[in-house]
Amino acid sequence: MDRNAQDPSIRETSAQDRIPLDRVEEKVDHIESPAADEPELTDGFNLVIDALKLNGIETIYGVPGIPITDLGRLAQGRGMRVVSFRHEQNAGNAAAIAGYLTKKPGVCLTVSAPGFLNGLTALANATTNCFPMILISGSSEREIVDLQQGDYEEMDQLAVAKPLCKAAFRVLHACDIGIGVARAIRAACSGRPGGVYLDLPAKLFSQVMDAAAGEASLVKVIDPAPAQRPGEDAIRRALDVLKTAERPLIVLGKGAAYAQADEAVRALVEQSGIPYVPMSMAKGLLPDTHPLSAGAARSTALKDSDVVLLVGARLNWLLSHGKGKTWGAPGSKKFIQIDIEPKEMDSNVEIVAPVVGDIGSCVQALLDGMGKDWKAPPSAWLDTLKSKKEANVAKMEQKLRRNVAPMDFHGALGALKTVIAERPDAILVNEGANTLDLARGVIDMYQPRKRLDVGTWGVMGIGMGFAVAAAIETGKPVLAVEGDSAFGFSGMEVETICRYDLPVCIVVFNNNGIYRGTDTDPTGRDPGTTVFVKDSRYDRMMEAFGGVGVNVTTPDELKRAVDAAMDSGKPTLINAVIDPQAGSESGNIGNLNPQSQLKKKA
Protein backbone atom coordinates (compact mmCIF):
# COMPACT_ATOMS: atom_id res chain seq x y z
CA MET A 1 0.00 0.00 0.00
CA ASP A 2 1.21 3.52 -0.72
CA ARG A 3 2.72 5.01 2.41
CA ASN A 4 1.20 8.43 1.79
CA ALA A 5 -2.24 6.86 1.81
CA GLN A 6 -1.56 5.47 5.30
CA ASP A 7 -0.65 8.85 6.79
CA PRO A 8 -3.42 11.45 6.61
CA SER A 9 -0.96 14.20 7.52
CA ILE A 10 0.73 13.86 4.11
CA ARG A 11 -0.58 14.28 0.64
CA GLU A 12 1.21 14.55 -2.66
CA THR A 13 0.09 17.39 -4.86
CA SER A 14 -1.29 16.47 -8.25
CA ALA A 15 -0.37 18.30 -11.43
CA GLN A 16 -3.50 20.42 -10.97
CA ASP A 17 -2.50 21.27 -7.39
CA ARG A 18 1.01 22.40 -8.22
CA ILE A 19 1.65 26.12 -8.07
CA PRO A 20 3.66 27.76 -10.88
CA LEU A 21 7.17 28.85 -10.01
CA ASP A 22 6.26 32.52 -10.24
CA ARG A 23 3.71 32.00 -7.47
CA VAL A 24 6.03 30.34 -4.94
CA GLU A 25 6.06 33.38 -2.65
CA GLU A 26 2.26 33.50 -2.79
CA LYS A 27 2.19 29.85 -1.79
CA VAL A 28 4.61 30.40 1.10
CA ASP A 29 2.56 33.34 2.35
CA HIS A 30 -0.54 31.16 2.27
CA ILE A 31 1.18 28.43 4.27
CA GLU A 32 2.53 30.89 6.80
CA SER A 33 -0.82 32.70 7.22
CA PRO A 34 -3.62 30.11 6.96
CA ALA A 35 -7.25 30.93 7.42
CA ALA A 36 -8.46 30.45 10.97
CA ASP A 37 -10.52 27.37 10.09
CA GLU A 38 -7.78 25.68 8.02
CA PRO A 39 -4.90 23.61 9.44
CA GLU A 40 -1.44 25.09 8.99
CA LEU A 41 0.49 23.23 6.33
CA THR A 42 4.10 22.72 5.37
CA ASP A 43 5.80 20.98 2.45
CA GLY A 44 8.96 19.15 1.45
CA PHE A 45 10.78 22.36 0.55
CA ASN A 46 10.28 23.84 3.99
CA LEU A 47 10.92 20.61 5.86
CA VAL A 48 14.37 20.26 4.27
CA ILE A 49 15.19 23.82 5.34
CA ASP A 50 13.75 23.23 8.82
CA ALA A 51 15.82 20.07 9.25
CA LEU A 52 19.05 21.77 8.25
CA LYS A 53 18.45 24.86 10.39
CA LEU A 54 17.49 22.75 13.40
CA ASN A 55 20.93 21.15 13.20
CA GLY A 56 22.85 24.40 12.95
CA ILE A 57 23.50 24.28 9.21
CA GLU A 58 23.09 27.84 7.94
CA THR A 59 25.03 27.81 4.65
CA ILE A 60 24.38 25.94 1.40
CA TYR A 61 26.79 25.86 -1.55
CA GLY A 62 25.35 24.86 -4.90
CA VAL A 63 24.13 25.55 -8.43
CA PRO A 64 20.43 26.26 -8.98
CA GLY A 65 18.27 24.41 -11.49
CA ILE A 66 15.51 21.81 -11.86
CA PRO A 67 14.26 20.56 -9.41
CA ILE A 68 15.97 22.47 -6.59
CA THR A 69 15.78 26.11 -7.75
CA ASP A 70 13.01 27.02 -5.34
CA LEU A 71 14.65 25.17 -2.47
CA GLY A 72 17.54 27.61 -2.74
CA ARG A 73 15.22 30.61 -3.04
CA LEU A 74 13.17 29.59 -0.03
CA ALA A 75 16.27 28.81 2.03
CA GLN A 76 17.67 32.25 1.30
CA GLY A 77 14.33 33.83 2.11
CA ARG A 78 14.35 32.09 5.48
CA GLY A 79 17.75 33.42 6.46
CA MET A 80 20.13 30.73 5.25
CA ARG A 81 23.16 31.78 3.26
CA VAL A 82 22.95 30.23 -0.20
CA VAL A 83 26.11 30.63 -2.28
CA SER A 84 25.55 29.90 -5.98
CA PHE A 85 28.51 28.76 -8.07
CA ARG A 86 29.12 28.40 -11.78
CA HIS A 87 29.88 24.66 -11.60
CA GLU A 88 28.79 21.98 -9.13
CA GLN A 89 32.25 20.54 -8.59
CA ASN A 90 33.44 23.87 -7.24
CA ALA A 91 30.37 24.17 -5.02
CA GLY A 92 31.08 20.67 -3.75
CA ASN A 93 34.69 21.53 -2.99
CA ALA A 94 33.48 24.55 -1.06
CA ALA A 95 31.12 22.39 0.99
CA ALA A 96 33.88 19.87 1.66
CA ILE A 97 36.37 22.39 3.00
CA ALA A 98 33.61 24.07 5.00
CA GLY A 99 33.17 20.74 6.74
CA TYR A 100 36.90 20.52 7.44
CA LEU A 101 37.04 24.03 8.87
CA THR A 102 33.92 23.80 11.04
CA LYS A 103 33.59 20.07 11.91
CA LYS A 104 29.96 20.36 10.77
CA PRO A 105 29.00 18.83 7.41
CA GLY A 106 29.21 21.30 4.57
CA VAL A 107 26.17 21.06 2.30
CA CYS A 108 26.26 21.11 -1.50
CA LEU A 109 22.97 21.35 -3.41
CA THR A 110 22.79 20.25 -7.04
CA VAL A 111 20.36 19.45 -9.80
CA SER A 112 19.86 15.91 -11.05
CA ALA A 113 22.02 13.64 -13.24
CA PRO A 114 24.85 15.72 -14.80
CA GLY A 115 24.77 18.24 -11.94
CA PHE A 116 24.81 15.39 -9.44
CA LEU A 117 27.76 13.80 -11.23
CA ASN A 118 29.67 17.09 -11.14
CA GLY A 119 29.14 17.31 -7.40
CA LEU A 120 29.99 13.64 -6.94
CA THR A 121 33.65 14.25 -7.77
CA ALA A 122 33.89 16.64 -4.84
CA LEU A 123 31.96 14.20 -2.62
CA ALA A 124 34.37 11.37 -3.42
CA ASN A 125 37.32 13.67 -2.75
CA ALA A 126 35.77 14.72 0.58
CA THR A 127 35.39 11.07 1.56
CA THR A 128 39.00 10.30 0.66
CA ASN A 129 40.19 13.31 2.68
CA CYS A 130 37.84 12.61 5.61
CA PHE A 131 35.95 15.91 5.31
CA PRO A 132 32.32 15.86 6.53
CA MET A 133 30.09 16.83 3.63
CA ILE A 134 26.54 16.19 2.43
CA LEU A 135 25.67 16.28 -1.26
CA ILE A 136 21.94 16.89 -1.67
CA SER A 137 20.69 16.36 -5.20
CA GLY A 138 17.28 16.48 -6.74
CA SER A 139 16.48 13.42 -8.82
CA SER A 140 13.99 11.98 -11.28
CA GLU A 141 10.88 10.12 -10.17
CA ARG A 142 11.51 6.60 -8.92
CA GLU A 143 8.68 4.96 -10.87
CA ILE A 144 10.07 6.16 -14.18
CA VAL A 145 13.73 5.59 -13.32
CA ASP A 146 13.14 2.04 -12.14
CA LEU A 147 11.32 1.14 -15.36
CA GLN A 148 13.88 3.09 -17.41
CA GLN A 149 11.16 4.97 -19.22
CA GLY A 150 13.27 8.00 -20.07
CA ASP A 151 12.52 10.72 -17.52
CA TYR A 152 14.15 14.15 -17.56
CA GLU A 153 17.81 13.57 -16.59
CA GLU A 154 16.98 10.00 -15.63
CA MET A 155 19.59 8.31 -13.47
CA ASP A 156 19.64 6.00 -10.46
CA GLN A 157 21.77 8.47 -8.53
CA LEU A 158 21.71 6.56 -5.25
CA ALA A 159 23.26 3.51 -6.90
CA VAL A 160 25.92 5.64 -8.59
CA ALA A 161 26.85 7.43 -5.36
CA LYS A 162 27.07 4.45 -3.00
CA PRO A 163 30.55 3.18 -3.95
CA LEU A 164 32.07 6.68 -3.82
CA CYS A 165 30.99 8.01 -0.43
CA LYS A 166 30.66 7.00 3.19
CA ALA A 167 26.88 6.58 3.09
CA ALA A 168 23.95 7.29 0.78
CA PHE A 169 20.25 7.73 1.56
CA ARG A 170 17.05 8.49 -0.37
CA VAL A 171 13.95 10.17 1.07
CA LEU A 172 10.59 9.45 -0.60
CA HIS A 173 8.12 10.87 1.92
CA ALA A 174 7.93 14.28 3.52
CA CYS A 175 7.54 12.84 7.01
CA ASP A 176 10.95 11.14 6.59
CA ILE A 177 12.91 14.29 5.67
CA GLY A 178 13.86 14.95 9.29
CA ILE A 179 15.22 11.47 9.88
CA GLY A 180 16.94 11.45 6.47
CA VAL A 181 18.82 14.68 7.18
CA ALA A 182 19.69 13.44 10.67
CA ARG A 183 21.12 10.19 9.33
CA ALA A 184 23.18 12.10 6.78
CA ILE A 185 24.62 14.43 9.43
CA ARG A 186 25.52 11.62 11.78
CA ALA A 187 27.08 9.53 9.03
CA ALA A 188 29.15 12.48 7.79
CA CYS A 189 30.53 13.40 11.23
CA SER A 190 30.81 10.21 13.25
CA GLY A 191 33.92 8.07 13.38
CA ARG A 192 36.15 8.89 10.44
CA PRO A 193 34.32 11.80 8.75
CA GLY A 194 33.41 11.66 5.10
CA GLY A 195 30.98 12.44 2.32
CA VAL A 196 27.31 11.46 2.39
CA TYR A 197 24.80 11.56 -0.46
CA LEU A 198 21.15 12.48 0.16
CA ASP A 199 18.79 11.82 -2.77
CA LEU A 200 15.61 13.93 -2.89
CA PRO A 201 13.30 13.09 -5.82
CA ALA A 202 11.47 16.05 -7.34
CA LYS A 203 8.08 14.77 -6.22
CA LEU A 204 9.17 14.97 -2.57
CA PHE A 205 9.38 18.77 -2.52
CA SER A 206 5.72 19.30 -3.42
CA GLN A 207 4.35 16.90 -0.81
CA VAL A 208 2.19 18.79 1.70
CA MET A 209 1.54 17.78 5.30
CA ASP A 210 0.24 19.19 8.55
CA ALA A 211 2.77 21.71 9.89
CA ALA A 212 2.61 20.40 13.46
CA ALA A 213 3.21 16.85 12.29
CA GLY A 214 6.04 18.10 10.10
CA GLU A 215 7.69 19.85 13.02
CA ALA A 216 7.33 16.74 15.16
CA SER A 217 9.05 14.68 12.45
CA LEU A 218 12.26 16.72 12.60
CA VAL A 219 15.29 15.34 14.43
CA LYS A 220 17.99 17.33 16.18
CA VAL A 221 21.14 15.20 16.08
CA ILE A 222 22.62 14.75 19.54
CA ASP A 223 26.39 14.31 19.78
CA PRO A 224 26.98 13.41 16.11
CA ALA A 225 30.70 12.74 16.67
CA PRO A 226 31.03 11.24 20.16
CA ALA A 227 34.50 10.92 21.65
CA GLN A 228 36.05 7.49 21.15
CA ARG A 229 38.53 7.00 23.94
CA PRO A 230 41.47 4.61 23.51
CA GLY A 231 41.99 1.54 25.62
CA GLU A 232 44.34 1.79 28.58
CA ASP A 233 46.40 -1.12 27.26
CA ALA A 234 46.86 0.65 23.92
CA ILE A 235 48.15 3.81 25.61
CA ARG A 236 50.49 1.84 27.87
CA ARG A 237 51.85 -0.09 24.88
CA ALA A 238 52.43 3.08 22.88
CA LEU A 239 54.30 4.76 25.72
CA ASP A 240 56.44 1.67 26.28
CA VAL A 241 57.47 1.74 22.62
CA LEU A 242 58.22 5.47 22.76
CA LYS A 243 60.45 4.95 25.79
CA THR A 244 62.72 2.66 23.76
CA ALA A 245 63.32 5.27 21.06
CA GLU A 246 66.72 6.80 20.43
CA ARG A 247 65.52 8.80 17.44
CA PRO A 248 61.76 9.36 17.88
CA LEU A 249 59.65 11.37 15.47
CA ILE A 250 56.05 12.62 15.45
CA VAL A 251 54.24 12.96 12.12
CA LEU A 252 51.20 15.24 12.23
CA GLY A 253 48.51 14.71 9.59
CA LYS A 254 45.49 16.78 8.59
CA GLY A 255 43.40 14.53 10.85
CA ALA A 256 45.19 16.16 13.77
CA ALA A 257 44.32 19.59 12.39
CA TYR A 258 40.69 18.62 11.79
CA ALA A 259 40.35 17.42 15.39
CA GLN A 260 40.86 20.97 16.71
CA ALA A 261 42.76 19.50 19.68
CA ASP A 262 45.41 22.13 19.09
CA GLU A 263 46.55 22.69 22.67
CA ALA A 264 46.83 18.98 23.40
CA VAL A 265 48.86 18.34 20.23
CA ARG A 266 51.22 21.18 21.07
CA ALA A 267 51.59 19.90 24.63
CA LEU A 268 52.39 16.40 23.32
CA VAL A 269 55.26 17.73 21.23
CA GLU A 270 56.63 20.07 23.85
CA GLN A 271 56.17 17.79 26.85
CA SER A 272 57.81 14.87 25.08
CA GLY A 273 60.50 16.95 23.41
CA ILE A 274 60.07 14.83 20.26
CA PRO A 275 60.69 16.55 16.91
CA TYR A 276 57.81 16.57 14.47
CA VAL A 277 57.13 16.68 10.74
CA PRO A 278 53.77 18.15 9.66
CA MET A 279 51.97 17.00 6.55
CA SER A 280 50.98 19.96 4.40
CA MET A 281 47.52 20.63 5.85
CA ALA A 282 48.82 20.07 9.39
CA LYS A 283 51.30 22.92 9.00
CA GLY A 284 50.62 25.57 11.63
CA LEU A 285 49.38 23.22 14.35
CA LEU A 286 52.63 24.40 15.79
CA PRO A 287 54.42 27.22 13.98
CA ASP A 288 56.75 25.97 11.28
CA THR A 289 59.43 28.05 13.02
CA HIS A 290 59.06 26.03 16.26
CA PRO A 291 62.42 24.66 17.48
CA LEU A 292 61.11 21.08 17.37
CA SER A 293 59.84 21.39 13.80
CA ALA A 294 61.79 19.05 11.53
CA GLY A 295 59.89 20.01 8.39
CA ALA A 296 62.99 21.53 6.82
CA ALA A 297 64.86 18.29 7.56
CA ARG A 298 62.04 15.99 6.52
CA SER A 299 64.11 13.53 4.47
CA THR A 300 66.61 13.01 7.28
CA ALA A 301 63.89 12.77 9.91
CA LEU A 302 61.92 10.10 8.08
CA LYS A 303 64.95 8.07 7.00
CA ASP A 304 66.87 8.05 10.28
CA SER A 305 64.12 7.89 12.91
CA ASP A 306 63.61 4.64 14.75
CA VAL A 307 60.18 5.13 16.37
CA VAL A 308 57.49 7.13 14.56
CA LEU A 309 54.26 8.32 16.17
CA LEU A 310 51.61 9.04 13.53
CA VAL A 311 48.95 11.48 14.74
CA GLY A 312 46.08 11.67 12.28
CA ALA A 313 48.39 10.79 9.39
CA ARG A 314 48.04 7.77 7.10
CA LEU A 315 50.88 5.76 5.64
CA ASN A 316 49.62 6.22 2.09
CA TRP A 317 51.51 7.38 -1.01
CA LEU A 318 52.18 10.78 0.54
CA LEU A 319 54.40 9.00 3.08
CA SER A 320 55.73 6.40 0.63
CA HIS A 321 53.50 3.75 2.25
CA GLY A 322 55.84 3.62 5.23
CA LYS A 323 58.59 1.81 3.34
CA GLY A 324 61.25 2.13 0.68
CA LYS A 325 64.27 4.42 0.64
CA THR A 326 62.25 7.26 2.16
CA TRP A 327 62.19 5.32 5.41
CA GLY A 328 65.72 3.97 5.44
CA ALA A 329 66.74 0.37 5.93
CA PRO A 330 63.95 -2.23 5.97
CA GLY A 331 62.85 -3.05 9.49
CA SER A 332 64.52 0.01 10.98
CA LYS A 333 61.23 1.58 12.11
CA LYS A 334 58.60 0.97 14.72
CA PHE A 335 55.31 2.73 14.05
CA ILE A 336 52.77 3.92 16.60
CA GLN A 337 49.56 5.13 14.99
CA ILE A 338 46.66 7.17 16.33
CA ASP A 339 43.56 6.90 14.16
CA ILE A 340 39.83 6.69 14.72
CA GLU A 341 39.49 3.97 12.09
CA PRO A 342 40.70 0.52 13.27
CA LYS A 343 41.02 -0.75 9.68
CA GLU A 344 43.67 1.86 9.01
CA MET A 345 46.15 -0.04 11.17
CA ASP A 346 48.62 -2.32 9.35
CA SER A 347 47.39 -0.99 6.00
CA ASN A 348 50.91 -0.92 4.56
CA VAL A 349 53.35 -1.88 7.29
CA GLU A 350 53.09 -3.33 10.78
CA ILE A 351 51.84 -0.95 13.43
CA VAL A 352 53.41 -2.16 16.67
CA ALA A 353 51.26 0.08 18.86
CA PRO A 354 47.84 0.90 17.37
CA VAL A 355 45.90 3.53 19.31
CA VAL A 356 42.29 3.65 18.16
CA GLY A 357 40.17 6.64 19.08
CA ASP A 358 39.58 10.28 18.36
CA ILE A 359 42.71 12.46 18.20
CA GLY A 360 41.86 14.64 21.18
CA SER A 361 41.16 11.74 23.53
CA CYS A 362 44.19 9.73 22.39
CA VAL A 363 46.65 12.60 22.65
CA GLN A 364 45.34 13.58 26.08
CA ALA A 365 45.67 9.98 27.26
CA LEU A 366 49.30 9.91 26.09
CA LEU A 367 49.96 13.18 27.90
CA ASP A 368 48.44 11.84 31.11
CA GLY A 369 50.54 8.70 30.85
CA MET A 370 53.76 10.62 30.20
CA GLY A 371 53.53 12.72 33.31
CA LYS A 372 55.78 15.72 33.81
CA ASP A 373 59.14 13.92 33.95
CA TRP A 374 59.22 12.33 30.50
CA LYS A 375 62.78 11.82 29.31
CA ALA A 376 63.65 13.98 26.31
CA PRO A 377 65.16 12.36 23.20
CA PRO A 378 68.96 12.10 23.07
CA SER A 379 70.58 15.42 22.23
CA ALA A 380 72.54 13.81 19.38
CA TRP A 381 69.27 13.19 17.51
CA LEU A 382 67.99 16.70 18.08
CA ASP A 383 71.34 18.19 17.08
CA THR A 384 71.43 16.15 13.86
CA LEU A 385 68.02 17.42 12.80
CA LYS A 386 68.80 20.99 13.84
CA SER A 387 72.01 21.01 11.84
CA LYS A 388 70.31 19.58 8.74
CA LYS A 389 67.42 22.01 9.06
CA GLU A 390 69.69 25.05 9.35
CA ALA A 391 71.71 23.97 6.33
CA ASN A 392 68.61 23.42 4.20
CA VAL A 393 67.05 26.73 5.28
CA ALA A 394 70.25 28.64 4.46
CA LYS A 395 70.44 26.97 1.06
CA MET A 396 66.80 27.78 0.33
CA GLU A 397 67.16 31.41 1.43
CA GLN A 398 69.53 32.09 -1.44
CA LYS A 399 66.91 30.89 -3.93
CA LEU A 400 64.12 32.88 -2.28
CA ARG A 401 66.01 36.15 -2.60
CA ARG A 402 66.18 36.02 -6.40
CA ASN A 403 64.60 39.24 -7.68
CA VAL A 404 64.64 38.60 -11.40
CA ALA A 405 62.23 39.09 -14.28
CA PRO A 406 60.64 36.90 -15.39
CA MET A 407 60.40 35.29 -11.97
CA ASP A 408 61.19 31.72 -11.11
CA PHE A 409 59.05 29.81 -8.62
CA HIS A 410 61.40 30.34 -5.69
CA GLY A 411 61.69 34.08 -6.10
CA ALA A 412 57.91 34.48 -6.32
CA LEU A 413 57.31 32.19 -3.34
CA GLY A 414 59.90 34.10 -1.32
CA ALA A 415 57.71 37.18 -1.63
CA LEU A 416 54.60 35.24 -0.59
CA LYS A 417 56.42 33.67 2.35
CA THR A 418 56.93 37.17 3.71
CA VAL A 419 53.27 38.02 3.16
CA ILE A 420 52.11 35.08 5.30
CA ALA A 421 54.72 35.79 7.96
CA GLU A 422 53.32 39.30 8.25
CA ARG A 423 49.70 38.08 8.10
CA PRO A 424 49.64 34.76 9.99
CA ASP A 425 45.86 34.93 10.35
CA ALA A 426 45.30 34.78 6.59
CA ILE A 427 44.24 31.51 4.97
CA LEU A 428 46.45 30.08 2.24
CA VAL A 429 44.83 27.99 -0.50
CA ASN A 430 47.35 26.23 -2.71
CA GLU A 431 47.22 23.98 -5.76
CA GLY A 432 49.26 23.17 -8.82
CA ALA A 433 52.23 20.96 -9.65
CA ASN A 434 55.43 22.91 -9.05
CA THR A 435 53.39 25.71 -7.47
CA LEU A 436 52.06 23.30 -4.85
CA ASP A 437 55.19 21.22 -4.31
CA LEU A 438 57.45 24.18 -3.73
CA ALA A 439 54.99 26.36 -1.81
CA ARG A 440 54.34 23.80 0.91
CA GLY A 441 58.06 23.62 1.64
CA VAL A 442 58.76 27.35 1.31
CA ILE A 443 55.82 29.14 2.96
CA ASP A 444 55.81 28.76 6.72
CA MET A 445 52.47 28.57 8.53
CA TYR A 446 51.89 29.82 12.04
CA GLN A 447 48.31 28.90 12.96
CA PRO A 448 46.25 25.71 12.52
CA ARG A 449 43.91 25.15 9.59
CA LYS A 450 45.29 28.12 7.68
CA ARG A 451 46.75 26.02 4.84
CA LEU A 452 44.25 24.32 2.53
CA ASP A 453 45.46 22.29 -0.43
CA VAL A 454 44.82 19.34 -2.70
CA GLY A 455 45.04 16.71 0.04
CA THR A 456 45.19 12.95 -0.35
CA TRP A 457 44.26 12.59 -4.00
CA GLY A 458 46.34 15.54 -5.16
CA VAL A 459 43.48 16.66 -7.42
CA MET A 460 43.48 19.92 -9.35
CA GLY A 461 40.51 22.27 -9.27
CA ILE A 462 39.92 22.72 -5.55
CA GLY A 463 41.26 26.27 -5.51
CA MET A 464 38.32 28.59 -6.05
CA GLY A 465 35.81 26.44 -4.17
CA PHE A 466 38.15 26.27 -1.17
CA ALA A 467 38.84 30.00 -1.38
CA VAL A 468 35.14 30.93 -1.41
CA ALA A 469 34.25 28.68 1.53
CA ALA A 470 37.31 29.73 3.54
CA ALA A 471 36.34 33.38 3.22
CA ILE A 472 32.67 32.71 4.06
CA GLU A 473 33.20 30.28 6.94
CA THR A 474 36.01 32.16 8.69
CA GLY A 475 35.67 35.78 7.64
CA LYS A 476 39.46 35.86 7.21
CA PRO A 477 41.34 37.13 4.16
CA VAL A 478 42.29 34.39 1.71
CA LEU A 479 45.40 34.12 -0.45
CA ALA A 480 44.98 31.52 -3.21
CA VAL A 481 48.28 30.57 -4.86
CA GLU A 482 47.50 28.77 -8.10
CA GLY A 483 49.41 27.18 -10.92
CA ASP A 484 48.05 28.37 -14.26
CA SER A 485 46.93 24.84 -15.09
CA ALA A 486 45.23 24.30 -11.73
CA PHE A 487 43.49 27.66 -11.96
CA GLY A 488 41.90 26.64 -15.26
CA PHE A 489 39.83 23.94 -13.54
CA SER A 490 37.81 26.42 -11.48
CA GLY A 491 38.81 29.85 -12.78
CA MET A 492 35.31 30.90 -13.80
CA GLU A 493 34.48 31.12 -10.11
CA VAL A 494 36.27 34.47 -10.02
CA GLU A 495 32.84 35.75 -11.00
CA THR A 496 31.43 34.11 -7.86
CA ILE A 497 34.14 35.75 -5.77
CA CYS A 498 33.29 39.14 -7.25
CA ARG A 499 29.53 38.59 -6.99
CA TYR A 500 29.78 37.91 -3.26
CA ASP A 501 32.51 40.54 -2.81
CA LEU A 502 34.82 38.18 -0.93
CA PRO A 503 38.25 39.12 0.48
CA VAL A 504 40.12 36.73 -1.82
CA CYS A 505 43.43 37.48 -3.49
CA ILE A 506 44.35 35.00 -6.23
CA VAL A 507 47.92 34.72 -7.48
CA VAL A 508 48.26 32.77 -10.73
CA PHE A 509 51.80 31.53 -11.38
CA ASN A 510 51.74 31.88 -15.15
CA ASN A 511 54.54 30.03 -16.93
CA ASN A 512 52.48 29.46 -20.10
CA GLY A 513 51.73 25.81 -19.53
CA ILE A 514 51.41 22.63 -17.52
CA TYR A 515 54.75 22.05 -15.73
CA ARG A 516 56.49 24.34 -18.26
CA GLY A 517 55.49 26.43 -21.26
CA THR A 518 58.17 25.19 -23.64
CA ASP A 519 56.87 21.94 -25.18
CA THR A 520 56.33 21.73 -28.94
CA ASP A 521 54.39 19.52 -31.32
CA PRO A 522 57.02 17.55 -33.32
CA THR A 523 54.76 17.71 -36.38
CA GLY A 524 54.55 21.50 -36.17
CA ARG A 525 50.77 21.33 -36.52
CA ASP A 526 49.52 22.22 -33.05
CA PRO A 527 50.81 23.64 -29.78
CA GLY A 528 52.54 21.19 -27.46
CA THR A 529 50.13 19.18 -25.32
CA THR A 530 51.21 20.97 -22.14
CA VAL A 531 51.37 24.52 -23.56
CA PHE A 532 48.83 27.32 -23.11
CA VAL A 533 48.35 30.59 -24.94
CA LYS A 534 51.58 32.53 -24.58
CA ASP A 535 51.57 35.50 -22.21
CA SER A 536 47.93 35.08 -21.16
CA ARG A 537 46.52 37.84 -18.96
CA TYR A 538 44.48 36.11 -16.28
CA ASP A 539 44.22 39.38 -14.39
CA ARG A 540 41.83 40.69 -17.05
CA MET A 541 39.36 37.93 -16.21
CA MET A 542 38.95 39.43 -12.77
CA GLU A 543 38.60 42.93 -14.19
CA ALA A 544 35.81 41.71 -16.46
CA PHE A 545 33.69 40.96 -13.38
CA GLY A 546 34.49 44.14 -11.50
CA GLY A 547 37.40 42.89 -9.42
CA VAL A 548 40.96 44.16 -9.34
CA GLY A 549 43.46 42.74 -11.83
CA VAL A 550 47.23 43.22 -11.59
CA ASN A 551 50.07 42.00 -13.82
CA VAL A 552 53.46 41.59 -12.12
CA THR A 553 56.87 40.48 -13.36
CA THR A 554 59.15 40.67 -10.27
CA PRO A 555 58.96 39.46 -6.66
CA ASP A 556 58.94 43.05 -5.41
CA GLU A 557 55.95 43.88 -7.60
CA LEU A 558 54.23 40.69 -6.45
CA LYS A 559 54.70 41.54 -2.77
CA ARG A 560 53.33 45.05 -3.21
CA ALA A 561 50.32 43.83 -5.19
CA VAL A 562 49.41 41.13 -2.66
CA ASP A 563 49.78 43.54 0.25
CA ALA A 564 47.47 46.02 -1.45
CA ALA A 565 44.90 43.31 -2.14
CA MET A 566 44.98 41.95 1.41
CA ASP A 567 44.74 45.45 2.87
CA SER A 568 41.77 46.37 0.70
CA GLY A 569 39.83 43.12 1.03
CA LYS A 570 38.72 43.52 -2.58
CA PRO A 571 38.52 40.52 -4.94
CA THR A 572 41.87 40.58 -6.71
CA LEU A 573 43.68 38.44 -9.26
CA ILE A 574 47.41 38.87 -9.77
CA ASN A 575 48.94 37.45 -12.93
CA ALA A 576 52.46 36.55 -11.80
CA VAL A 577 54.65 36.11 -14.88
CA ILE A 578 56.92 33.09 -14.37
CA ASP A 579 59.74 32.04 -16.67
CA PRO A 580 58.21 29.49 -19.10
CA GLN A 581 61.30 27.33 -18.64
CA ALA A 582 60.81 27.15 -14.86
CA GLY A 583 59.22 24.03 -13.48
CA SER A 584 59.89 20.32 -13.65
CA GLU A 585 57.85 17.53 -15.21
CA SER A 586 55.03 16.56 -12.81
CA GLY A 587 56.61 18.57 -10.00
CA ASN A 588 58.04 16.46 -7.17
CA ILE A 589 56.06 13.38 -8.12
CA GLY A 590 57.52 12.89 -11.57
CA ASN A 591 58.33 9.32 -10.60
CA LEU A 592 54.59 8.59 -10.73
CA ASN A 593 54.37 9.68 -14.36
CA PRO A 594 55.45 6.71 -16.52
CA GLN A 595 57.61 7.43 -19.56
CA SER A 596 57.79 5.41 -22.74
CA GLN A 597 61.08 3.56 -23.14
CA LEU A 598 60.57 2.87 -26.83
CA LYS A 599 62.27 4.81 -29.58
CA LYS A 600 60.02 7.13 -31.54
CA LYS A 601 58.26 5.29 -34.35
CA ALA A 602 58.46 6.69 -37.86
Secondary structure by P-SEA (a helix, b strand, c coil): cccccccccbbbbcccccccccaaaaaaaaaacccccccccccaaaaaaaaaaaacccccccccccccaaaaaaaaaabbbbbbcccaaaaaaaaaaaaaacccbbbbbbbcaaaaaaaaaaaaaaaaabbbbbbbbbbccaaaaaacccccccccccccccccccbbbbbccccaaaaaaaaaaaaacccbbbbbbbbbccccccccccaaaaaaaccccccccccccccaaaaaaaaaaaaaccbbbbbbcaaaaaacaaaaaaaaaaaaccccccccccccccccccccccccaaaaaaacccbbbbccccccccccccccccccccccbbbbbbccccccccccccccccccccaaaaaaaaaaaaccccccccaaaaaaaaaaaaaaaaaaaaaaacccccccaaaaaaaaaaaaaacccbbbbbbcaaaaaaaaaccccccccccccccccccccaaaaaaaaaaaaccbbbbbbbcaaaaaacccaaaaaaaaccbbbbbbbccccccccccccccccccccccccccccaaaaaaaacbbbbbbccaaaaaaaaaaaaaaccbbbbbcccccccccccccccccbbbbcccccc
